[in-house]
């Protein structure tokens, strides 16, 4: 039987149903302020003054924290926490301005908290966003009192001009989809990744071309703020997508059109190994970033300019596909969403 996200314990369709129910409830609060976007995109937007929109987003590191516990290595998950937030907020054209974090644990462990904080600082500096506060909650009754356990999340706030918001509604047939390289699995799909990999290997095992499994799984999420903000300022951008939970199905969040991914790069070795263990290709592209952590959608004549900017920032990028008039997300010729 092939491994799937659902069989590993995460039913994406049921989660989407729950999210829709939550969305209907929170929408009842949107009349309290001038809300432009309140649910379903990469960031919420509230009009403040002078044509400015306040953008906010919150996210966590997920079960990647379990790998950190297994490896007793905590200095990179803070980078992931910052990345998961700032990479989303830039998708609507906003510049991140401030960040706060939330650490929940079953017991106080100053050494671990210092390591987490160091990672948060590294990520914040790379994103150019100050950490202005946070919360540390000790909850032994929730997590259990035996081995150390924790969760890590954050929230980012930013600004975007009212007339410069990028939702994706300008995406047009013939546009180019530029994929920017990921650093690895990033911080999504770890329930399936752990089910596949740790059923055969331990985190300390080494595999040719990958190294130690635990190190590959802990590789921090790439932060795209600086190259993407430069792309926004210098190019005609029609759409931006952070490839996280739901992977390439996320593209339909921008516009219900056709996203044809027919020139994807070779996936990272760790993802090839997961597929070899028993996860079907379609499931891989619905769960993992497959080497492309961020997508920029521009008119075809802007594609080389985007790739040049990425190269300047020392990050790989490629034209991985284009926009068609056939609705859905297609990897080569197979529809995945």
N, C-alpha and C positions, 0 to 999 in steps of 0.2 A: 504493500500500500504506500503510495507516494505521500511524503510529508507535506502538510499545508499549514498555513498560519492558523486556520480554523481548528485543525486536528491538534495543534499545539496549545490551544486554549484561547485563541483570539479570533472571534467571529466578527470580521470587519463589517459585514452587512448589518448585524444586530447592533453593533456599536454606532453605525450611522443612524439607525432608527432611534437609538437613545439620544444621540446628538440632536436630531431633529426635534424630539420632544423637549429637550432642554432649550433649544433655540426658540421654540414657540413661547415658552414661559418667559425667557429673558427679554424677548422682543416687547413685552408689555411695559418695560421700563424705558424704552427708547424715546418716548415723548417727553421725558424729563430734561433732556438736553437736545441740541441739534446734532442728532446722530446721522452720519452719512453711511457708515457700514458698521453693523453691529453683530453679525454672525455669519459664518460660512466662508469668509475670505481669510487672508493671511494676517490681517490686523483689524482691530476695531477703530473707527474714526469718529471723533467728536469735534465739531467746529468750535474754536475758541475765540479768536479775535484777529482782525487784520487780514482776513483771508487765509488764516492758518488752520490746519487740522491737527489735533492731538491724536497720535496713533499709539495704540497699546497692544501688547501681546504677552501671553504667559505660556510657558512650556517647561517640561522637565527632561531628565536624562533617561527615564524609563529603567528597564531591568539591566541596563549596562552597569548600574551600580552594583549588581550582583557579581559581575566579573571583577570589578574593582575590589570587592570583598574577597573573592577567591584568590586574587593575585596579591592582596595586601598592598595595593598600589592606588593611591588616591589623588595624585597630583595632576591628573588630566581630566577627570570628570567635570571639574569646574569650567574647563575650556568648552566642553560639550554643552554645559548648561547655558553659557553665554551664547554659543553658536546657534543653539536651537531656537533662541529668541530673536537675536538680531538678524539671522538669515531669513526669518519670516517677515519681520517688519519692513525690510527693504523691498519686499515683493510688491508693495503698493506705492513705492517711491519715497518712503519716509527715511529720514536720517535719524538713527538712534541717538538719544540724548542722555538717558539715565537708565540704570539697571539696579534692581534689588534681587536678593536671593533668599531662598528658604531651605534650611536644612532641618530635617526631622530625623531623630535617631532614638534608639532604645536606651542609650547611655551616653554620658559625657566622655569624650575621648579627644582631649586637646590636640594630641599629635595628628590624629586623622583630620580634625577640623582645620588645622593649620595647612595641611596638605591640600585639602579641598579649596581653601581660600587662596592658596598660591595659584592653583589652576584657574580660579575665577579671575584673578588679577591678570594672568597671562592672556586669557581670552578677551577681557575687557580692553586691554591695551591694544590688542590686534584689531579689535572692532572700533577703537577710538571712542569708547563710551565709559563714563565713570560709574563705579558702583557706589551708590549713595545711601545704602542701608540694607537691612535684611532681618532675618529672624532665625534663631536656632531653638528648636523645640525638642525637649527630651521626654519621650513617651514610652516607658518600658511596658506599660499595659497593652499598648497597641502592637508593638513590634515583637514582644517577647523579651525575656531577660537573659537568654543564654549568650550566643555569639553576637558580636556587634552587627547591627543592621541599621540602614539609613535610607533616606530618600532625598533627592535634590531637585529643586525647581527654581525658577526665576521669573521675573517680569521686566519687560523693557518698555520704555516710553520714548516717543520720537515725534518729529514734526514734519509735515509736508504741506506745501502750498496747495490751496484748494484747486487751482487750475493745473496742477502737475501730478495729480493722483493717477496711478497706473492700475487699472482694474483688469485689463485684458479685452475690453470691448472693442478696441481698435484693431484686434488681430484680424488679418485678411488672408484669404486663399493666396498661396504663393510665398508668404512670409517664410523666412528661414528660422529654424530652431537651433540655437547655439547651445551646446552642452558644455558646462564648466566642470572640470574634473573633481571628483570626490577624493577624500583621503583614505577612504575605506568604507566600512558599513555605516559610519556616522553614529546616529543614536536611535535608529528605528529597526524594527524587525528582530530584536534580540530574543524574543520568546521563541521564534522559529529557528534562529541561528543557534541558540543554546541547545534546543531540542535535537537539531541535526548534528552539530559538532561535538557536543559533550556526551552524546550517546556513543561516540566512537573514540574520542580523544579526551585527555585531561587538559586543563589550561596550561600545564607545564610541558606538554608534548610539543615537539618541533616537527614541522612538515616542510619538505623541500620546496623552496620558492616562497614560503610564507614565514618561516621562523616559528617562534612559540605561538601557539594558538591564542593564549591569553593576551600576549602583546599585540597581536593583529586585531583582536576584538576591542582592545582598549585604545587603539589609535584615535586621537581626538578628531572630532568633527571639524571640517574645514570652515573657516569664517570668510564669507564672501563680501563683506561690507565695502571695503575700499575699492576693489575692482568694479563692483556693480554700481556704486554711486558715481564712479567716473564714467561708466558706460551710460548711465542715465543722463549725465550732464553733457555728454558729447555725441550721443547717438539718438536716433529716432526709435524709441523703444515702444513696442506694442504690448508686451506681456512679460511677466517675470514669475518664475515658479521655483520654490525651494522643494527639492525632491526628498520628502521625508516620509511620514506614515502614509501608506497607500501608494508610495512610489510614483510611477508615471500616470496612474489614474488621477493624480492631483491636477494634472494639466486641464482637465475638464472643469476645474474650479474657475479657471480664467474665462473660458467661453465654450459653449456647446458647439464645437466645430470639429474638424478632423486634424489630429496630430499624428503624423506619419513619421515614426522613428526608424528609418531604414539605413542609417549609417552610424550606428552606435559603436563605441570603441570596445576593445576586448575587456571583459569585466575583470576586476582585481582577482588575484589568485584565491583569496579567502572565499569569494563568492562562487568561483568555479568549483571549489571544494564542496561547498554547501549543495550545489546543484548535483555534483557527482554522487553525493551521499543519498540523494533521493528526492530532491525538490524539483518539480517540473519547471521548465523555462518560463511558461506563462506566469506561474506563481512567483518566480524570482522577480520578474519585472513589475509585479503588483505589490511586492513587499520590500525589495531592496533597490538602492539607487544604481546598481550595476555599473559603477564607475563615473556616473554623471550626477553630481550633487546639486546642480542648479541649472535652470534653463532660462535663456534670454531669447525672446521672440522679437525679431526685427524685420523690416523689409530686406529683401535679398541683397540689395546693393549696400547694406550696412553691415553685412556679416563679417567681412574681412576687418573692418574697423573694430568690431567687438573682439575678435580673436587677437588683434594687435594689442588692445588694451589689456587683455588677460595675460598675454605674453610679457608685457611690461611689469605686471604684478607677479611674475614668475609662477603662473598657474596655467596648466594646459586647458585648451578648449578646442572644440571641433564643431562643424555644422553636422548635427546628428539627425536632422530631418527637416520637414517642412509642413506647412499648413495646407490641407486639402479641403475640398467641399464635402467629403465623405465623413459623416459624424462618427466620432469615437477616437480611441487611442489605439494605434496600430504599431506593433513592433515587427518591422519588416512587413509581412503580409498578414500577420495574425492579429486579430482584434482582441485586446485585453480589457477594454472598458468601453 
